[in-house]
Amino acid sequence: MNRKFLSSSGVSKAHIPGVIFPFITPSQSLTHTQPIRAYSASSTEQPSPPSPPTKNDNPNSPPTPVPPLLPSPFSAHQPPSSSSSPQTLTHIAPTGEAHMVSISAKPPTRRASTARGRVVFSNPTARDLILKGLNKKGDVLSVARVAGIMAVKKTPDVIPLCHPILIDGVDVRVELGGHGGGGETEEREGNGYVDICVTVRCEGKTGVEMEALTGVSVAALTVFDMCKAVDKRMVIEGVRVVRKSGGRSGDFVE
């Protein structure tokens, strides 16, 4: 049975076995400023529950962000691993501006790079005209070959951050193919294509990958220009570096 009694301070209390809860009389409810606490029979204070987050009364202020309990595995930013050094772009300065990398301290070494690409025709007309030498603009393969050599030498003029270097040699091969070559692309390549391969060599302080890629690209554009009158759906594809040797980064083969 619950018993009700008055304490020395005039606060009414109800006694439940093991716990004492104070009750504030109506006359004291307006003047009592002390927090109400519950005490166990052993007089050990229990930890109070965490206070709820404060409510933001200003509707114009942004809501307070709540941090996630666990980091998301799909976070857009992951801290770099301490075991591996971060890779950086050599043409970007610490200020974020583009600049030409200084190679004055690098020793000259023998370097070579080979790039390839292909122009695929959408109909057999262009290939037939090239094969018979009847293209109105002239010998497509020969002009494309010369264009590739010229482009290699002009690479620093069209690629802003390329170093002008001494070219020791350029080999440009432009070959006509197609018509029943077989394989998965037989239907498309059966209309004919032009394969382009450019190899650039030098003895210098920087590589010649860009020169090889520029040679392939301009040779392919020349084929496109000379054949666009009979084929407006040609595709230039697969322009890439397939071999590279020399330099600090070592050799590379596709």
Secondary structure, 3 states (H helix, E strand, C coil): CCEEEECCCCCEEEEECCEEEEECCCCCCCCCCCCCCCEECCCCECCCCCCCCCCCCCCCCCCCCCCCCCCCCCCCCCCCCCCCCCCCCCCECCCCCECCCCCCCCCCEEEEEEEEEEEECCCCHHHHHHHHCCCCCCCHHHHHHHHHHHHHHCHHHHCCCCCCCCCCEEEEEEEEECCCCCCCCHHHHCCCEEEEEEEEEEEECCCCHHHHHHHHHHHHHHHHHHHCCCCCCCEEEEEEEEEEECCCCCCEEC
